[in-house]
Amino acid sequence: MISHIISQTLKGKTINRMLMNASLRKFELSGKVLDLGAGTIRSSYLDFLQGKDAQITSVDISLQRRPDVTADLEQPLPIESNLYDFVLCFNLLEHIYNHQQLLSEICRVLKPGGTLIGYVPFLVKYHPDPNDYFRYTEQGLSRLLKDVGFSQASVEYAGRGPCTAAWAQIEYILPRFLRWAVTYAVFGLDAMLVKFKPVFKNTYALGYTFTAKK
């Protein structure tokens, strides 16, 4: 974990993004993959997902991101049904007002048995891109995914405890070369706190990684 903390901090990743990236190592992509809210400039999370031979198609409304498909994610996707093996949806849902429609569209374009993999932040500052509408809880995500037609849904907590949650809000006050040391110390402090107060373990979520199968 220490090498992950150092490398990710020096690359400018927040604790939220650091925990998200670490949670992705267990997933292996294959076949056709639709990457929502992304462009052809390679996103860092793809370095942590296994399956290098996957055929990735990016979709976004911003021409600056140079997506393979330009589309407004607030509208139905201009993609045929039952086409993709995986859909990626990282740090996106909080920026989509019609989030239930988007999740329904994701379910539609996935092949039967296809998988959605995503992440949403929870304890994070307001960050419009161009808008910032929502924060989701574990229960809210689980219900949304099931309501739109996914047969299986899993939501995984991303966080370490109250100290990490507090530090994540002000980590920018230090330069990167000092920030990693405080992050490592805070992770250790939370590990001790959780031993004495297990209720802290899943209470201070910085975000949630979620998966769902069609």
C-alpha positions in Angstrom: 0.0 0.0 0.0 2.8 2.4 0.8 4.2 2.3 -2.8 0.6 2.9 -4.1 0.2 5.9 -1.8 3.5 7.4 -2.8 3.2 6.9 -6.6 -0.4 8.1 -6.8 0.2 11.2 -4.6 3.2 12.2 -6.6 1.1 11.8 -9.8 -1.4 14.3 -8.3 -4.1 11.8 -7.5 -6.5 12.6 -4.6 -7.1 10.1 -1.8 -10.5 9.5 -3.4 -9.0 8.6 -6.7 -6.2 6.6 -5.1 -8.8 4.4 -3.3 -10.8 4.1 -6.5 -7.8 3.0 -8.5 -6.8 0.4 -5.9 -10.3 -1.1 -5.9 -10.1 -1.7 -9.7 -7.2 -4.2 -9.7 -9.6 -7.2 -9.3 -11.6 -6.5 -12.4 -10.6 -7.9 -15.8 -12.0 -6.4 -19.0 -12.6 -8.3 -22.2 -14.4 -7.9 -25.5 -16.2 -4.6 -26.3 -16.0 -1.9 -23.6 -17.9 1.4 -23.5 -16.2 4.1 -21.4 -18.6 6.9 -20.5 -17.5 10.4 -19.7 -14.1 9.7 -21.2 -12.0 10.6 -24.3 -9.3 9.0 -26.4 -6.7 10.4 -24.0 -6.1 7.4 -21.8 -7.6 7.7 -18.3 -5.4 6.6 -15.4 -8.0 4.1 -14.1 -7.4 2.0 -17.2 -3.9 1.2 -15.8 -5.5 -0.6 -12.9 -8.1 -2.6 -14.8 -6.8 -5.9 -16.1 -7.4 -7.1 -19.7 -5.3 -5.2 -22.0 -6.9 -6.6 -25.2 -10.3 -5.0 -24.6 -11.7 -2.9 -27.4 -12.5 0.4 -25.7 -14.9 3.0 -27.1 -15.1 6.4 -25.3 -18.2 8.6 -25.1 -18.5 12.2 -24.0 -20.1 15.5 -25.0 -16.8 17.4 -24.8 -14.9 17.6 -28.0 -11.8 18.6 -26.0 -11.6 15.1 -24.6 -11.6 13.7 -28.2 -14.1 10.9 -27.6 -14.7 8.1 -30.1 -18.5 9.0 -29.9 -19.7 12.5 -29.1 -23.0 12.3 -27.2 -24.9 14.1 -24.5 -25.2 11.6 -21.6 -28.3 13.4 -20.4 -30.0 12.0 -23.5 -30.5 8.4 -24.8 -27.3 6.9 -26.0 -26.9 6.8 -29.8 -25.8 3.1 -29.5 -27.6 -0.1 -30.5 -28.8 -2.5 -27.8 -27.0 -5.6 -26.5 -23.6 -4.5 -28.0 -21.1 -4.2 -25.1 -19.5 -6.7 -22.7 -18.6 -3.9 -20.2 -19.6 -0.4 -19.5 -17.3 1.9 -17.4 -18.8 4.8 -15.4 -16.2 6.5 -13.2 -16.9 9.8 -11.4 -19.7 10.5 -13.7 -23.2 9.9 -12.1 -22.9 12.9 -9.8 -22.8 15.1 -12.9 -25.8 13.6 -14.6 -29.2 15.0 -13.6 -31.1 12.3 -15.5 -29.0 9.6 -13.8 -31.8 7.0 -13.8 -32.2 7.3 -17.6 -28.4 6.9 -18.1 -28.4 3.8 -16.0 -31.3 2.4 -18.0 -29.4 3.2 -21.2 -26.3 1.4 -19.8 -28.4 -1.7 -19.1 -29.8 -1.5 -22.6 -26.5 -1.4 -24.5 -24.9 -4.1 -22.4 -25.1 -7.7 -23.7 -27.0 -10.2 -21.6 -24.6 -11.1 -18.8 -22.6 -7.9 -19.4 -21.1 -5.9 -16.6 -21.2 -2.3 -15.5 -18.2 -1.1 -13.4 -18.3 2.4 -11.8 -17.4 4.7 -9.0 -19.0 7.7 -7.4 -17.5 10.0 -4.8 -19.4 10.7 -1.6 -17.3 12.9 0.8 -15.9 15.3 -1.8 -16.0 19.0 -2.5 -18.4 20.5 -5.0 -16.9 20.0 -8.4 -19.0 21.0 -11.4 -18.1 19.5 -14.8 -20.1 21.4 -16.0 -22.6 20.6 -13.2 -22.5 18.7 -9.9 -26.0 17.4 -8.8 -25.8 14.4 -6.4 -24.0 12.3 -3.8 -25.0 8.6 -3.5 -25.1 6.3 -0.6 -24.7 2.5 -0.7 -28.4 1.9 -0.3 -29.3 4.5 -2.9 -26.9 3.0 -5.5 -28.1 -0.5 -4.9 -31.7 0.5 -5.4 -31.1 2.6 -8.5 -29.2 -0.3 -10.2 -31.9 -2.8 -9.4 -34.8 -0.4 -10.4 -33.4 0.0 -13.9 -33.2 -3.7 -14.6 -29.8 -5.1 -13.5 -30.1 -8.6 -12.1 -27.2 -8.3 -9.7 -25.6 -5.3 -8.0 -22.7 -4.9 -5.6 -21.6 -1.7 -3.9 -18.2 -1.5 -2.2 -17.2 1.1 0.4 -14.1 3.2 -0.3 -12.6 4.8 2.7 -10.4 4.2 5.8 -12.2 6.0 8.6 -12.9 9.5 10.1 -9.3 10.7 10.0 -8.8 9.8 6.3 -12.2 11.5 5.5 -11.1 14.7 7.3 -7.7 14.7 5.7 -9.1 14.2 2.2 -10.9 17.5 2.5 -7.7 19.5 3.0 -4.9 17.4 1.5 -4.2 20.2 -1.0 -2.7 22.4 1.7 0.6 20.4 1.3 2.8 19.9 -1.7 2.7 16.4 -3.2 6.1 15.4 -1.9 4.9 15.9 1.7 1.3 14.9 1.2 1.9 11.2 0.8 3.6 10.9 4.3 0.5 12.4 6.0 -1.8 10.2 4.0 0.1 7.1 5.1 0.1 8.1 8.7 -3.6 8.9 8.6 -4.4 5.5 7.0 -2.5 3.9 9.9 -4.3 5.9 12.5 -7.7 5.0 11.1 -6.7 1.3 11.1 -6.1 1.5 14.8 -9.3 3.4 15.4 -11.4 0.8 13.5 -10.0 -1.9 15.8 -11.4 -0.1 18.8 -14.5 1.3 17.1 -15.6 -1.1 14.3 -18.6 1.2 13.6 -16.1 3.6 11.9 -15.2 1.0 9.3 -18.1 1.8 6.8 -19.3 5.1 8.2 -17.0 7.6 6.6 -17.1 6.8 2.9 -15.1 8.8 0.5 -16.9 7.0 -2.3 -18.3 3.7 -3.6 -17.1 1.3 -6.3 -20.1 -0.4 -7.8 -20.7 -3.3 -10.2 -23.9 -4.6 -11.8 -24.7 -7.4 -14.2 -27.4 -7.4 -16.8 
